[in-house]
């Protein structure tokens, strides 16, 4: 198992490195995002700078100097770790960030495989689909994706092994890394529902009130800690939300429902010019629709089992919990009125990759993986050259 995962990871890295090396020969550099000049004193290859494009520069600057200019939109754990480790690399925050992202993702792949095996899924296909996915290159960049992936799958694995203390601690760290970490409460709650159901049917099942309360509240602790920090420093505990429109992703601070978002995109496709932004909007809505309906199909399939008394019977609580997190992960950003960055956020809808792995026809799975990899190379090429992808 280890060598297979190492092989997949090395091939993934090689594809990304070759893309980054050759793409400047074919796509002109755009790079209109700010603060890139702060990397000039690091004296590293230019293609490494490109792995900090857009949000990555904010994490570098937060690690250097702390929060300023609405950067509270970015959660604190990742830049704190960069700041802590950068002295080891002569205060080179870029090298520190890249090592954190790549080592965390690499380690996370092994834990993800152990978690899949705990779910009785022995196939490598979920990992193949995840690596080939069009935006998986963000795991390699100076973004929170690599760190959050490690924390996310670790909390799920520890939950499955009923190591509640450590699962809760990791969940706290996850919700200090990304907002969606708080939605670990969903798989945690479904797990406790399973234990409570077993407790009713089997008197020998243990009921640990303290452990259960810790588990169900732990994903909230990290978020509430950051909210408290924001309240004390800027006077707004939800400043990570209210500062979002400043970053130009057309996000709204008021609630917008999914049908309204689809209507907005329909207007874009009917009225906008055929340019790069039009292409990205098309990618956003296609990927969101594909992932969303696969997850809905999976949820219906897992909830459509009834016993003889026509009472709902859940066969695998863990898969239900993972599905609910996956749905929350991809639907939550749409409430801001846009599908911007959805292709990147979809990386953590892990149920999507599990469902694809259950396709019986190997040729269909290979075809999906091929299309994923084709768009992976295409989108990474534009990202490296400073075009906003996700």
Secondary structure, 3 states (H helix, E strand, C coil): CHHHHHHHHHHHHHHHHHHHHHHHHCCCCCCCCCCHHHHHHHCCCHHHHHHHCCHHHHHHHHHHHCCCCCHHHCCHHHHHHHHHHHHHHCCCHHHHHHHHHHHHHHHHHHHHHHHHHHCCCCCCHHHHHHHHCCCHHHHCCCCCHHHHHHHHHHHHHHHHCCCHHHHHHHHHHHHCCCHHHHHHHHHHHHHHHHHHHHHHHCCCCCCCHHHHHHHHHHHHHHHHHHHHHHHHHCCCCCHHHHCHHHHCCCCCCCCCCHHHHHHHHHHHHHHCCCCHHHHHHHHHHHHHHHHHHHHHHHHHHHHCCECCCCCECCCCHHHHHHHHHHHHHHHHHHHHCCCCCHHHHHHHCHHHHHHHHCCCCHHHHHHHHHHHHHHHHHHHHHHHCCCCCC
